[in-house]
Amino acid sequence: MDKNFIDIVDSFCPHGELLSAEILPGGYSSDVYILNVKVDEKEVRFVLRSEGSPRSENTINTEFQLIQSLAEQNLPIPEAVFCDTSLCHFHKPFMIMSFIEGKVQEPTPKDSDWLDKFSSLLQDVRSIDTSLLPKLPVRIDPLEDIFKFIPKDDEWNDLKNFLCNISDTVYKGDKTFLHGDFWPGNILWKGKEIVGLLDWEYAAIGDPVSDIAVASLELRYSLGEEGMTKFQEQCSNFLDIDPFRLSLWMIYVASSTLTYIKEWRLPEDREVIMIREAKQTIRDAFRKLYRNDF
């Protein structure tokens, strides 16, 4: 058994005995392991997750502090147990969290209950008092960095020219807490109930429409445009969504997806769908902006 993992367990659970360390497949930027530890004659599971590579907007230490600060809030999150940035025991900074028993559920077009709970959870995130949180990035302008994400093909020249002539896109409303990567793959279910919301490495403070845009694009992959639109309609029950800003954020999110998708090591069939739908999302959003079709 890897001595590094034994030393890690000794660091946060001195009376525990490491039984096994199993890597979890599917981590796009982080290394994720399940640590099975014997504590007082009981087997307890912990999650080790490393800092992303390349590093995400938040360091693993910031993410650890964030999860600690959310411990008393009404969110289904793991317990933050331990954080190590020394690189003495692992090749990247990492944190240890409690293990949540649950599984990811992909949405289906006929499961309206899934979509209700998905959108309600996003509202719970948005409702968190930001004064309780550690310092996080501020996300308030959909045009910030967007030109380095938009594809270089000639097809997008009109879009670039249009965006160059837009001004004053900074969000001026009340800044809210943002998960930053709110999609079905970061949510664990047990039966019909959500039991876990994971991965806070892109958490920020800012325009709540940006989180809606992230979730919308992800739902488009699974549910198509109709399912995406239904989700946005549900979100409009608790947030006054500016359709102009939503279109800008959709272009931002879809463009950044096209920029980084090759780094995510996705299955080929999934990658093909995402590239196709991300490009169509940009086209649809630009069409609405250009025609002022709101």
Secondary structure, DSSP 4 states (H G I P E B T S, - for coil): --HHHHHHHHHH-TT-EEEEEEEPTT-SSS-EEEEEEEETTEEEEEEEEEPPSS--SS-HHHHHHHHHHTTTSSS--PPEEEEE-S-SSSSS-EEEEE----B-----TT-HHHHHHHHHHHHHHHTS-GGGSPP--EE--TTTTGGGTS--SGGGHHHHHHHHT----S--S--EEE-S--SGGGEEEETTEEEEE---TT-EEE-HHHHHHHHHHHHHHHHHHHHHHHHHHHHTTTS---HHHHHHHHHHHHHHHHHHGGGG---HHHHHHHHHHHHHHHHHHHHHHHHT--
